[in-house]
Amino acid sequence: MNTRYILMSLAVILLLVGCTTQQQNNTGGVFIGGTKGVTASFEPLGIKENNVYTVYDSEGFPLEILLKNQGEENVPAGKVTLKLLGPAPGDFQHIPAWTITNQQLIDKVSNLNPQGGEEIISFTPGEFALLSNTKQVTGFTDINWNVEYAYDYKTYLIINDVCFKGDITDATVCNVAEAKTFAVSGAPITVTSVEEDTAGKGIVLVKVNVRNAGTGKATVPGREFDQRFDQVAFTVDEPEKWECKSGGRENEARLTQGTAQITCRLKTALAESDLYVRNLRLTFDYTYKESVQDKLRIKESVR
């Protein structure tokens, strides 16, 4: 066979695969998308020496965290909780609280604000942290500062062109048994695929595959985190028409190894004459927890 013909055929196949993949999750201008929510990083702790922030034991240093909202859900004031972990609290002065919250609304990513909102949170407001007088340093000591932060967040899903067809033998208008395009908002809990099927005469079934695409843990708001799995709550926009379950639980999903499937089923069978297309919307509600770490080297002062 002609080599040029083979190469052209492969190019066409790859193009078709790419187009199919893009169509499956096409935000279509509804959402910007992405798999990030609130991110955190330490502001500089001191002067860097050999790529490590360094101060003398007689110097103060700031403990400030930069929060950025890189997803598509606004974060109100007081909804991000930050816990300072690592060294013993008694080893340092001028850290009035080791658990604090954000003080301002942190805006979501949008077309008008593509970078998202941000806020700098300080564990040392108006002062600098300082090694306690009772803590001695010989040569130098390295301190790993850890901040665990948790925040309430939501993911929005719009499933396009769900086919409502009472007679599945009718080949017109739309298809029931197929993958559906969808739009999902930028967030660490995301949707990877949606498929429609039937569950008996006139009963439409929609399967939604959910994934924790971030590095943190998720739980239902107000509930403790479980190390065995992630947990998210979800609601459908027309609960009087749809029953949505995951693993037998209604309006709640457990993500084992970071994934789960949600099944939404019509409560009432369609009439045989029903034939139309509509969108289906779901909202995922959860608290997300992550952590960030940085190192500070404290050197002995020359005395």
ZIDA-V26737 format. One record per pair of residues at least 24 apart in sequence whose ideal C-beta (glycine too) atoms are under 10 Angstrom apart, sorted by sequence separation. I is the first residue (numbers start at 0). J is the second residue. D is the distance in whole Angstrom. If there is no record, write none. Layout:
[[I & J & D] [I & J & D]]
This chain:
[[40 & 64 & 7] [41 & 65 & 8] [76 & 100 & 8] [77 & 101 & 7] [98 & 122 & 9] [122 & 146 & 8] [157 & 181 & 6] [158 & 182 & 8] [181 & 205 & 10] [183 & 207 & 10] [187 & 211 & 7] [188 & 212 & 7] [189 & 213 & 9] [209 & 233 & 8] [228 & 252 & 9] [229 & 253 & 7] [230 & 254 & 7] [241 & 265 & 6] [242 & 266 & 5] [39 & 64 & 5] [40 & 65 & 5] [76 & 101 & 6] [77 & 102 & 8] [97 & 122 & 7] [99 & 124 & 9] [156 & 181 & 6] [157 & 182 & 5] [158 & 183 & 10] [187 & 212 & 6] [188 & 213 & 8] [228 & 253 & 5] [229 & 254 & 4] [240 & 265 & 6] [241 & 266 & 7] [39 & 65 & 7] [40 & 66 & 9] [75 & 101 & 8] [76 & 102 & 6] [77 & 103 & 10] [78 & 104 & 9] [79 & 105 & 7] [96 & 122 & 7] [120 & 146 & 9] [156 & 182 & 7] [157 & 183 & 8] [179 & 205 & 7] [181 & 207 & 8] [183 & 209 & 10] [186 & 212 & 8] [187 & 213 & 3] [207 & 233 & 9] [227 & 253 & 9] [228 & 254 & 6] [229 & 255 & 8] [233 & 259 & 10] [235 & 261 & 9] [237 & 263 & 10] [240 & 266 & 6] [38 & 65 & 9] [39 & 66 & 6] [40 & 67 & 8] [74 & 101 & 7] [76 & 103 & 5] [77 & 104 & 10] [78 & 105 & 9] [95 & 122 & 8] [96 & 123 & 10] [155 & 182 & 8] [156 & 183 & 5] [157 & 184 & 9] [179 & 206 & 10] [186 & 213 & 8] [187 & 214 & 8] [188 & 215 & 10] [228 & 255 & 5] [229 & 256 & 9] [239 & 266 & 8] [240 & 267 & 7] [38 & 66 & 7] [39 & 67 & 8] [75 & 103 & 9] [76 & 104 & 6] [94 & 122 & 6] [95 & 123 & 8] [96 & 124 & 9] [120 & 148 & 9] [155 & 183 & 7] [156 & 184 & 8] [175 & 203 & 7] [176 & 204 & 9] [178 & 206 & 10] [179 & 207 & 10] [187 & 215 & 7] [225 & 253 & 8] [227 & 255 & 8] [228 & 256 & 8] [229 & 257 & 7] [231 & 259 & 8] [233 & 261 & 6] [235 & 263 & 6] [237 & 265 & 10] [238 & 266 & 9] [239 & 267 & 9] [37 & 66 & 6] [38 & 67 & 5] [62 & 91 & 9] [74 & 103 & 9] [75 & 104 & 6] [76 & 105 & 8] [93 & 122 & 9] [94 & 123 & 6] [95 & 124 & 7] [154 & 183 & 7] [155 & 184 & 4] [175 & 204 & 9] [187 & 216 & 10] [188 & 217 & 6] [222 & 251 & 10] [228 & 257 & 9] [229 & 258 & 9] [230 & 259 & 9] [237 & 266 & 10] [37 & 67 & 7] [38 & 68 & 8] [74 & 104 & 7] [75 & 105 & 8] [93 & 123 & 6] [94 & 124 & 10] [95 & 125 & 10] [154 & 184 & 6] [155 & 185 & 10] [167 & 197 & 6] [187 & 217 & 7] [205 & 235 & 9] [229 & 259 & 8] [231 & 261 & 9] [233 & 263 & 10] [36 & 67 & 10] [37 & 68 & 5] [38 & 69 & 6] [60 & 91 & 10] [62 & 93 & 9] [73 & 104 & 6] [74 & 105 & 4] [91 & 122 & 10] [92 & 123 & 10] [93 & 124 & 10] [95 & 126 & 8] [153 & 184 & 8] [154 & 185 & 8] [155 & 186 & 8] [164 & 195 & 10] [219 & 250 & 10] [228 & 259 & 9] [250 & 281 & 10] [252 & 283 & 8] [254 & 285 & 10] [35 & 67 & 9] [36 & 68 & 7] [37 & 69 & 7] [38 & 70 & 9] [62 & 94 & 7] [73 & 105 & 7] [74 & 106 & 8] [91 & 123 & 9] [93 & 125 & 9] [94 & 126 & 9] [152 & 184 & 10] [154 & 186 & 4] [158 & 190 & 9] [161 & 193 & 9] [163 & 195 & 10] [219 & 251 & 7] [35 & 68 & 9] [36 & 69 & 7] [37 & 70 & 7] [59 & 92 & 9] [60 & 93 & 10] [68 & 101 & 10] [72 & 105 & 10] [73 & 106 & 6] [74 & 107 & 8] [93 & 126 & 4] [94 & 127 & 10] [153 & 186 & 7] [154 & 187 & 8] [156 & 189 & 9] [157 & 190 & 10] [162 & 195 & 6] [164 & 197 & 9] [167 & 200 & 8] [219 & 252 & 9] [251 & 284 & 10] [252 & 285 & 10] [35 & 69 & 4] [36 & 70 & 4] [59 & 93 & 7] [73 & 107 & 5] [92 & 126 & 9] [93 & 127 & 6] [94 & 128 & 5] [152 & 186 & 6] [154 & 188 & 5] [156 & 190 & 5] [159 & 193 & 9] [161 & 195 & 6] [166 & 200 & 9] [167 & 201 & 9] [219 & 253 & 10] [250 & 284 & 10] [34 & 69 & 9] [35 & 70 & 6] [36 & 71 & 9] [37 & 72 & 9] [62 & 97 & 10] [64 & 99 & 9] [66 & 101 & 6] [72 & 107 & 6] [92 & 127 & 9] [93 & 128 & 5] [94 & 129 & 9] [152 & 187 & 7] [153 & 188 & 9] [154 & 189 & 6] [155 & 190 & 10] [158 & 193 & 5] [160 & 195 & 9] [162 & 197 & 10] [165 & 200 & 8] [166 & 201 & 9] [217 & 252 & 10] [33 & 69 & 7] [34 & 70 & 8] [35 & 71 & 10] [36 & 72 & 7] [68 & 104 & 9] [71 & 107 & 5] [72 & 108 & 9] [73 & 109 & 10] [92 & 128 & 7] [93 & 129 & 5] [152 & 188 & 8] [154 & 190 & 8] [157 & 193 & 10] [158 & 194 & 10] [165 & 201 & 5] [167 & 203 & 10] [205 & 241 & 8] [207 & 243 & 8] [209 & 245 & 8] [243 & 279 & 10] [33 & 70 & 7] [37 & 74 & 6] [64 & 101 & 10] [66 & 103 & 10] [68 & 105 & 4] [70 & 107 & 6] [71 & 108 & 6] [91 & 128 & 5] [92 & 129 & 5] [156 & 193 & 8] [158 & 195 & 8] [164 & 201 & 9] [165 & 202 & 10] [203 & 240 & 10] [217 & 254 & 7] [31 & 69 & 10] [32 & 70 & 10] [33 & 71 & 8] [36 & 74 & 8] [67 & 105 & 8] [68 & 106 & 6] [69 & 107 & 9] [70 & 108 & 6] [71 & 109 & 8] [91 & 129 & 7] [92 & 130 & 8] [163 & 201 & 9] [165 & 203 & 10] [203 & 241 & 9] [205 & 243 & 9] [207 & 245 & 9] [216 & 254 & 10] [241 & 279 & 7] [243 & 281 & 7] [31 & 70 & 9] [32 & 71 & 8] [66 & 105 & 6] [68 & 107 & 6] [69 & 108 & 6] [79 & 118 & 8] [81 & 120 & 6] [83 & 122 & 6] [91 & 130 & 6] [92 & 131 & 6] [164 & 203 & 8] [240 & 279 & 10] [31 & 71 & 6] [39 & 79 & 8] [68 & 108 & 7] [90 & 130 & 7] [91 & 131 & 6] [92 & 132 & 8] [163 & 203 & 6] [217 & 257 & 10] [237 & 277 & 9] [241 & 281 & 9] [30 & 71 & 6] [37 & 78 & 9] [67 & 108 & 10] [74 & 115 & 10] [79 & 120 & 8] [81 & 122 & 8] [90 & 131 & 5] [162 & 203 & 7] [188 & 229 & 8] [37 & 79 & 6] [39 & 81 & 7] [73 & 115 & 10] [74 & 116 & 8] [76 & 118 & 9] [89 & 131 & 7] [92 & 134 & 10] [161 & 203 & 7] [187 & 229 & 10] [236 & 278 & 9] [237 & 279 & 8] [73 & 116 & 8] [88 & 131 & 10] [90 & 133 & 8] [91 & 134 & 8] [162 & 205 & 10] [188 & 231 & 6] [209 & 252 & 6] [211 & 254 & 5] [236 & 279 & 7] [237 & 280 & 8] [68 & 112 & 9] [71 & 115 & 9] [74 & 118 & 9] [86 & 130 & 10] [87 & 131 & 9] [89 & 133 & 8] [90 & 134 & 5] [161 & 205 & 6] [210 & 254 & 7] [213 & 257 & 9] [235 & 279 & 7] [236 & 280 & 4] [69 & 114 & 8] [70 & 115 & 8] [83 & 128 & 10] [89 & 134 & 8] [105 & 150 & 9] [107 & 152 & 10] [188 & 233 & 10] [207 & 252 & 9] [209 & 254 & 7] [211 & 256 & 9] [212 & 257 & 8] [235 & 280 & 7] [236 & 281 & 7] [68 & 114 & 9] [69 & 115 & 5] [210 & 256 & 10] [211 & 257 & 4] [234 & 280 & 9] [235 & 281 & 5] [236 & 282 & 8] [67 & 114 & 8] [68 & 115 & 4] [69 & 116 & 10] [87 & 134 & 9] [99 & 146 & 10] [101 & 148 & 9] [158 & 205 & 6] [210 & 257 & 6] [211 & 258 & 8] [234 & 281 & 7] [235 & 282 & 8] [67 & 115 & 6] [68 & 116 & 5] [69 & 117 & 9] [86 & 134 & 9] [100 & 148 & 10] [209 & 257 & 9] [210 & 258 & 5] [211 & 259 & 9] [233 & 281 & 6] [234 & 282 & 5] [67 & 116 & 8] [68 & 117 & 7] [97 & 146 & 10] [98 & 147 & 10] [99 & 148 & 10] [101 & 150 & 8] [158 & 207 & 8] [209 & 258 & 7] [210 & 259 & 8] [233 & 282 & 7] [234 & 283 & 8] [66 & 116 & 9] [67 & 117 & 5] [68 & 118 & 9] [90 & 140 & 10] [100 & 150 & 10] [208 & 258 & 7] [209 & 259 & 5] [232 & 282 & 9] [233 & 283 & 5] [234 & 284 & 7] [66 & 117 & 6] [67 & 118 & 9] [91 & 142 & 9] [156 & 207 & 7] [208 & 259 & 8] [209 & 260 & 7] [232 & 283 & 7] [233 & 284 & 7] [65 & 117 & 6] [66 & 118 & 5] [90 & 142 & 9] [207 & 259 & 9] [208 & 260 & 5] [209 & 261 & 6] [231 & 283 & 5] [232 & 284 & 5] [233 & 285 & 9] [65 & 118 & 8] [66 & 119 & 8] [156 & 209 & 9] [207 & 260 & 7] [208 & 261 & 8] [231 & 284 & 7] [232 & 285 & 7] [64 & 118 & 9] [65 & 119 & 5] [66 & 120 & 6] [86 & 140 & 10] [206 & 260 & 6] [207 & 261 & 4] [231 & 285 & 4] [232 & 286 & 10] [64 & 119 & 7] [65 & 120 & 8] [154 & 209 & 9] [206 & 261 & 7] [207 & 262 & 8] [230 & 285 & 7] [231 & 286 & 9] [63 & 119 & 5] [64 & 120 & 5] [86 & 142 & 5] [205 & 261 & 9] [206 & 262 & 6] [207 & 263 & 7] [229 & 285 & 8] [230 & 286 & 9] [231 & 287 & 9] [63 & 120 & 7] [64 & 121 & 8] [85 & 142 & 7] [86 & 143 & 8] [205 & 262 & 7] [206 & 263 & 8] [61 & 119 & 10] [62 & 120 & 10] [63 & 121 & 5] [64 & 122 & 8] [85 & 143 & 5] [86 & 144 & 7] [204 & 262 & 6] [205 & 263 & 4] [206 & 264 & 10] [229 & 287 & 9] [62 & 121 & 7] [63 & 122 & 7] [84 & 143 & 9] [85 & 144 & 5] [86 & 145 & 9] [204 & 263 & 7] [205 & 264 & 8] [61 & 121 & 7] [62 & 122 & 4] [63 & 123 & 7] [84 & 144 & 8] [85 & 145 & 5] [203 & 263 & 9] [204 & 264 & 5] [205 & 265 & 9] [61 & 122 & 8] [62 & 123 & 5] [63 & 124 & 9] [83 & 144 & 7] [84 & 145 & 4] [85 & 146 & 9] [152 & 213 & 10] [203 & 264 & 8] [204 & 265 & 8] [61 & 123 & 6] [62 & 124 & 10] [83 & 145 & 8] [84 & 146 & 7] [202 & 264 & 6] [203 & 265 & 5] [224 & 286 & 8] [60 & 123 & 8] [61 & 124 & 10] [82 & 145 & 9] [83 & 146 & 6] [84 & 147 & 6] [154 & 217 & 10] [202 & 265 & 5] [222 & 285 & 10] [223 & 286 & 10] [224 & 287 & 10] [37 & 101 & 9] [59 & 123 & 8] [82 & 146 & 7] [83 & 147 & 8] [188 & 252 & 9] [198 & 262 & 9] [201 & 265 & 8] [202 & 266 & 9] [220 & 284 & 6] [222 & 286 & 8] [224 & 288 & 6] [61 & 126 & 9] [62 & 127 & 8] [81 & 146 & 5] [82 & 147 & 5] [150 & 215 & 10] [152 & 217 & 9] [199 & 264 & 9] [202 & 267 & 9] [203 & 268 & 9] [219 & 284 & 8] [220 & 285 & 7] [221 & 286 & 8] [61 & 127 & 6] [62 & 128 & 5] [81 & 147 & 7] [82 & 148 & 7] [149 & 215 & 8] [188 & 254 & 8] [194 & 260 & 10] [196 & 262 & 9] [198 & 264 & 6] [199 & 265 & 10] [201 & 267 & 8] [202 & 268 & 5] [203 & 269 & 7] [217 & 283 & 9] [219 & 285 & 7] [220 & 286 & 5] [59 & 126 & 7] [60 & 127 & 6] [61 & 128 & 7] [80 & 147 & 9] [81 & 148 & 5] [82 & 149 & 8] [148 & 215 & 9] [149 & 216 & 9] [153 & 220 & 10] [191 & 258 & 8] [198 & 265 & 8] [201 & 268 & 3] [202 & 269 & 8] [218 & 285 & 6] [219 & 286 & 7] [37 & 105 & 7] [59 & 127 & 3] [60 & 128 & 6] [80 & 148 & 7] [81 & 149 & 8] [147 & 215 & 10] [149 & 217 & 10] [152 & 220 & 9] [192 & 260 & 10] [193 & 261 & 10] [195 & 263 & 10] [196 & 264 & 10] [197 & 265 & 10] [200 & 268 & 6] [201 & 269 & 4] [217 & 285 & 4] [218 & 286 & 5] [58 & 127 & 8] [59 & 128 & 6] [60 & 129 & 8] [79 & 148 & 6] [80 & 149 & 5] [81 & 150 & 9] [149 & 218 & 9] [151 & 220 & 6] [188 & 257 & 10] [199 & 268 & 7] [200 & 269 & 9] [201 & 270 & 7] [216 & 285 & 10] [217 & 286 & 7] [218 & 287 & 8] [58 & 128 & 10] [59 & 129 & 5] [60 & 130 & 9] [79 & 149 & 7] [80 & 150 & 7] [115 & 185 & 9] [151 & 221 & 10] [193 & 263 & 10] [198 & 268 & 10] [201 & 271 & 7] [203 & 273 & 10] [216 & 286 & 9] [217 & 287 & 5] [218 & 288 & 8] [36 & 107 & 10] [58 & 129 & 8] [59 & 130 & 9] [78 & 149 & 9] [79 & 150 & 4] [80 & 151 & 10] [188 & 259 & 10] [190 & 261 & 9] [200 & 271 & 8] [215 & 286 & 10] [216 & 287 & 7] [217 & 288 & 8] [57 & 129 & 8] [58 & 130 & 9] [78 & 150 & 6] [79 & 151 & 8] [197 & 269 & 10] [201 & 273 & 8] [207 & 279 & 9] [209 & 281 & 9] [215 & 287 & 5] [216 & 288 & 5] [35 & 108 & 9] [54 & 127 & 9] [56 & 129 & 9] [57 & 130 & 8] [78 & 151 & 5] [79 & 152 & 10] [215 & 288 & 5] [216 & 289 & 8] [54 & 128 & 10] [56 & 130 & 5] [77 & 151 & 10] [78 & 152 & 9] [205 & 279 & 6] [207 & 281 & 7] [209 & 283 & 7] [211 & 285 & 9] [213 & 287 & 7] [215 & 289 & 4] [216 & 290 & 10] [33 & 108 & 7] [54 & 129 & 10] [55 & 130 & 9] [56 & 131 & 10] [75 & 150 & 10] [149 & 224 & 8] [213 & 288 & 10] [214 & 289 & 6] [215 & 290 & 8] [31 & 107 & 9] [32 & 108 & 9] [54 & 130 & 9] [74 & 150 & 6] [75 & 151 & 8] [108 & 184 & 9] [203 & 279 & 9] [205 & 281 & 9] [207 & 283 & 10] [211 & 287 & 9] [213 & 289 & 7] [214 & 290 & 9] [31 & 108 & 6] [38 & 115 & 9] [42 & 119 & 6] [74 & 151 & 8] [107 & 184 & 9] [108 & 185 & 6] [154 & 231 & 8] [156 & 233 & 9] [30 & 108 & 10] [31 & 109 & 7] [37 & 115 & 9] [42 & 120 & 10] [56 & 134 & 8] [72 & 150 & 9] [74 & 152 & 7] [107 & 185 & 8] [153 & 231 & 10] [31 & 110 & 7] [36 & 115 & 10] [37 & 116 & 10] [38 & 117 & 9] [42 & 121 & 9] [56 & 135 & 8] [57 & 136 & 10] [72 & 151 & 9] [73 & 152 & 10] [107 & 186 & 10] [152 & 231 & 10] [153 & 232 & 10] [154 & 233 & 9] [156 & 235 & 10] [157 & 236 & 9] [35 & 115 & 9] [37 & 117 & 10] [56 & 136 & 4] [64 & 144 & 10] [72 & 152 & 5] [73 & 153 & 9] [153 & 233 & 10] [156 & 236 & 10] [37 & 118 & 10] [39 & 120 & 9] [55 & 136 & 9] [56 & 137 & 10] [71 & 152 & 10] [72 & 153 & 5] [28 & 110 & 9] [31 & 113 & 8] [62 & 144 & 7] [64 & 146 & 6] [66 & 148 & 8] [68 & 150 & 9] [70 & 152 & 7] [71 & 153 & 9] [72 & 154 & 8] [56 & 139 & 9] [70 & 153 & 9] [71 & 154 & 8] [72 & 155 & 8] [31 & 115 & 10] [44 & 128 & 9] [55 & 139 & 9] [56 & 140 & 9] [60 & 144 & 10] [62 & 146 & 9] [64 & 148 & 8] [66 & 150 & 9] [68 & 152 & 9] [70 & 154 & 8] [71 & 155 & 7] [195 & 279 & 9] [53 & 139 & 8] [193 & 279 & 9] [51 & 139 & 10] [53 & 141 & 10] [193 & 281 & 10] [51 & 141 & 8] [52 & 142 & 10] [190 & 281 & 8] [52 & 144 & 9] [190 & 283 & 8] [189 & 283 & 9] [188 & 283 & 5] [182 & 278 & 9] [188 & 284 & 9] [181 & 278 & 9] [186 & 283 & 8] [188 & 285 & 6] [44 & 142 & 9] [181 & 279 & 9] [182 & 280 & 10] [183 & 281 & 10] [184 & 282 & 9] [187 & 285 & 9] [179 & 278 & 10] [181 & 280 & 10] [184 & 283 & 9] [186 & 285 & 9] [188 & 287 & 7] [44 & 144 & 7] [179 & 279 & 9] [181 & 281 & 10] [183 & 283 & 9] [187 & 287 & 6] [173 & 274 & 8] [186 & 287 & 8] [161 & 263 & 9] [163 & 265 & 8] [167 & 269 & 10] [169 & 271 & 9] [172 & 274 & 5] [173 & 275 & 8] [187 & 289 & 8] [41 & 144 & 7] [165 & 268 & 8] [166 & 269 & 9] [169 & 272 & 10] [171 & 274 & 7] [172 & 275 & 7] [173 & 276 & 5] [161 & 265 & 10] [165 & 269 & 4] [166 & 270 & 9] [172 & 276 & 7] [41 & 146 & 8] [156 & 261 & 10] [158 & 263 & 9] [164 & 269 & 7] [165 & 270 & 5] [166 & 271 & 5] [169 & 274 & 6] [40 & 146 & 9] [163 & 269 & 6] [165 & 271 & 4] [166 & 272 & 8] [39 & 146 & 6] [164 & 271 & 9] [165 & 272 & 6] [166 & 273 & 8] [39 & 147 & 9] [165 & 273 & 4] [166 & 274 & 8] [39 & 148 & 5] [164 & 273 & 7] [165 & 274 & 7] [38 & 148 & 9] [163 & 273 & 6] [164 & 274 & 5] [37 & 148 & 7] [39 & 150 & 10] [163 & 274 & 7] [164 & 275 & 8] [37 & 149 & 9] [71 & 183 & 9] [72 & 184 & 7] [162 & 274 & 9] [163 & 275 & 5] [164 & 276 & 9] [37 & 150 & 5] [71 & 184 & 4] [72 & 185 & 8] [162 & 275 & 8] [163 & 276 & 7] [36 & 150 & 7] [37 & 151 & 10] [70 & 184 & 7] [71 & 185 & 4] [72 & 186 & 6] [161 & 275 & 10] [162 & 276 & 6] [163 & 277 & 6] [36 & 151 & 10] [37 & 152 & 7] [70 & 185 & 4] [71 & 186 & 7] [161 & 276 & 7] [162 & 277 & 9] [36 & 152 & 5] [69 & 185 & 7] [70 & 186 & 5] [160 & 276 & 5] [161 & 277 & 6] [36 & 153 & 10] [68 & 185 & 10] [69 & 186 & 10] [70 & 187 & 7] [159 & 276 & 9] [160 & 277 & 8] [161 & 278 & 7] [36 & 154 & 9] [69 & 187 & 10] [70 & 188 & 10] [159 & 277 & 10] [160 & 278 & 7] [161 & 279 & 5] [70 & 189 & 10] [158 & 277 & 9] [159 & 278 & 6] [160 & 279 & 10] [34 & 154 & 10] [158 & 278 & 6] [159 & 279 & 9] [157 & 278 & 6] [158 & 279 & 4] [157 & 279 & 8] [158 & 280 & 7] [156 & 279 & 8] [157 & 280 & 5] [158 & 281 & 8] [30 & 154 & 10] [156 & 280 & 7] [157 & 281 & 8] [30 & 155 & 7] [155 & 280 & 7] [156 & 281 & 5] [29 & 155 & 9] [30 & 156 & 9] [155 & 281 & 8] [156 & 282 & 7] [30 & 157 & 8] [154 & 281 & 9] [155 & 282 & 6] [156 & 283 & 7] [29 & 157 & 6] [154 & 282 & 7] [155 & 283 & 8] [153 & 282 & 6] [154 & 283 & 4] [27 & 157 & 9] [29 & 159 & 9] [153 & 283 & 6] [154 & 284 & 8] [26 & 157 & 9] [152 & 283 & 9] [153 & 284 & 5] [154 & 285 & 8] [27 & 159 & 8] [152 & 284 & 8] [153 & 285 & 8] [151 & 284 & 8] [152 & 285 & 6] [25 & 159 & 8] [151 & 285 & 8] [152 & 286 & 7] [150 & 285 & 10] [151 & 286 & 5] [152 & 287 & 5] [150 & 286 & 7] [151 & 287 & 8] [22 & 159 & 10] [149 & 286 & 6] [150 & 287 & 6] [149 & 287 & 7] [150 & 288 & 8] [148 & 287 & 9] [149 & 288 & 4] [150 & 289 & 9] [148 & 288 & 7] [149 & 289 & 8] [147 & 288 & 7] [148 & 289 & 6] [149 & 290 & 10] [147 & 289 & 8] [148 & 290 & 7] [70 & 213 & 10] [146 & 289 & 9] [147 & 290 & 5] [148 & 291 & 7] [146 & 290 & 7] [147 & 291 & 8] [145 & 290 & 6] [146 & 291 & 5] [147 & 292 & 10] [145 & 291 & 7] [146 & 292 & 8] [144 & 291 & 9] [145 & 292 & 5] [146 & 293 & 9] [144 & 292 & 7] [145 & 293 & 8] [34 & 183 & 9] [36 & 185 & 8] [37 & 186 & 10] [38 & 187 & 10] [143 & 292 & 6] [144 & 293 & 5] [32 & 182 & 8] [33 & 183 & 9] [35 & 185 & 6] [36 & 186 & 5] [37 & 187 & 9] [143 & 293 & 8] [144 & 294 & 7] [32 & 183 & 7] [33 & 184 & 9] [34 & 185 & 7] [35 & 186 & 8] [36 & 187 & 5] [142 & 293 & 9] [143 & 294 & 6] [144 & 295 & 6] [29 & 181 & 10] [30 & 182 & 5] [32 & 184 & 7] [33 & 185 & 4] [34 & 186 & 7] [35 & 187 & 7] [36 & 188 & 8] [142 & 294 & 7] [143 & 295 & 8] [27 & 180 & 8] [29 & 182 & 4] [30 & 183 & 6] [31 & 184 & 8] [32 & 185 & 5] [33 & 186 & 8] [34 & 187 & 6] [141 & 294 & 6] [142 & 295 & 5] [26 & 180 & 10] [27 & 181 & 10] [28 & 182 & 9] [29 & 183 & 9] [30 & 184 & 5] [31 & 185 & 6] [32 & 186 & 9] [33 & 187 & 9] [34 & 188 & 9] [141 & 295 & 7] [142 & 296 & 8] [23 & 178 & 6] [25 & 180 & 6] [26 & 181 & 9] [27 & 182 & 6] [29 & 184 & 8] [30 & 185 & 7] [34 & 189 & 5] [140 & 295 & 9] [141 & 296 & 5] [142 & 297 & 6] [22 & 178 & 9] [23 & 179 & 8] [24 & 180 & 7] [25 & 181 & 8] [26 & 182 & 5] [30 & 186 & 10] [33 & 189 & 9] [140 & 296 & 7] [141 & 297 & 8] [23 & 180 & 6] [24 & 181 & 6] [25 & 182 & 7] [26 & 183 & 7] [32 & 189 & 9] [139 & 296 & 5] [140 & 297 & 5] [22 & 180 & 6] [23 & 181 & 8] [24 & 182 & 8] [26 & 184 & 9] [139 & 297 & 6] [140 & 298 & 8] [19 & 178 & 9] [21 & 180 & 10] [24 & 183 & 7] [26 & 185 & 9] [139 & 298 & 4] [140 & 299 & 9] [136 & 296 & 10] [138 & 298 & 8] [139 & 299 & 6] [136 & 297 & 6] [138 & 299 & 6] [136 & 298 & 7] [137 & 299 & 6] [134 & 297 & 9] [136 & 299 & 5] [135 & 299 & 9] [136 & 300 & 8] [24 & 189 & 9] [24 & 190 & 8] [24 & 191 & 8] [128 & 295 & 9] [130 & 297 & 6] [23 & 191 & 9] [24 & 192 & 8] [23 & 192 & 7] [24 & 193 & 9] [23 & 193 & 8] [38 & 213 & 9] [34 & 210 & 9] [36 & 212 & 10] [38 & 214 & 10] [34 & 211 & 9] [35 & 212 & 9] [36 & 213 & 7] [34 & 212 & 4] [35 & 213 & 7] [37 & 215 & 10] [33 & 212 & 9] [34 & 213 & 6] [36 & 215 & 8] [36 & 217 & 10] [80 & 286 & 9] [82 & 288 & 10] [84 & 290 & 8] [85 & 292 & 8] [78 & 286 & 9] [80 & 288 & 9] [82 & 290 & 9] [84 & 292 & 9] [85 & 293 & 10] [85 & 294 & 10] [86 & 295 & 9] [81 & 291 & 9] [85 & 295 & 10] [72 & 284 & 10] [70 & 287 & 10] [65 & 291 & 10] [64 & 291 & 7] [64 & 293 & 10] [62 & 293 & 10] [62 & 295 & 9] [60 & 295 & 7] [60 & 297 & 9] [58 & 297 & 9] [57 & 297 & 10] [58 & 298 & 9] [52 & 293 & 7] [53 & 294 & 10] [54 & 295 & 7] [55 & 296 & 10] [56 & 297 & 5] [57 & 298 & 10] [51 & 293 & 9] [52 & 294 & 7] [53 & 295 & 7] [54 & 296 & 8] [55 & 297 & 7] [56 & 298 & 7] [57 & 299 & 9] [58 & 300 & 8] [51 & 294 & 6] [52 & 295 & 5] [53 & 296 & 4] [54 & 297 & 6] [55 & 298 & 5] [56 & 299 & 6] [57 & 300 & 5] [50 & 294 & 10] [51 & 295 & 8] [52 & 296 & 7] [53 & 297 & 8] [54 & 298 & 7] [55 & 299 & 8] [56 & 300 & 5] [57 & 301 & 10] [51 & 296 & 5] [52 & 297 & 10] [53 & 298 & 6] [55 & 300 & 5] [57 & 302 & 9] [54 & 300 & 10] [55 & 301 & 8] [49 & 296 & 9] [48 & 296 & 7] [36 & 285 & 10] [44 & 293 & 6] [47 & 296 & 10] [37 & 287 & 8] [39 & 289 & 7] [41 & 291 & 7] [43 & 293 & 9] [44 & 294 & 8] [45 & 295 & 7] [48 & 298 & 9] [36 & 287 & 6] [38 & 289 & 8] [39 & 290 & 8] [40 & 291 & 6] [41 & 292 & 8] [42 & 293 & 9] [44 & 295 & 5] [45 & 296 & 8] [37 & 289 & 8] [39 & 291 & 5] [41 & 293 & 4] [44 & 296 & 9] [45 & 297 & 9] [36 & 289 & 9] [38 & 291 & 8] [40 & 293 & 8] [41 & 294 & 10] [45 & 298 & 10] [41 & 295 & 9]]
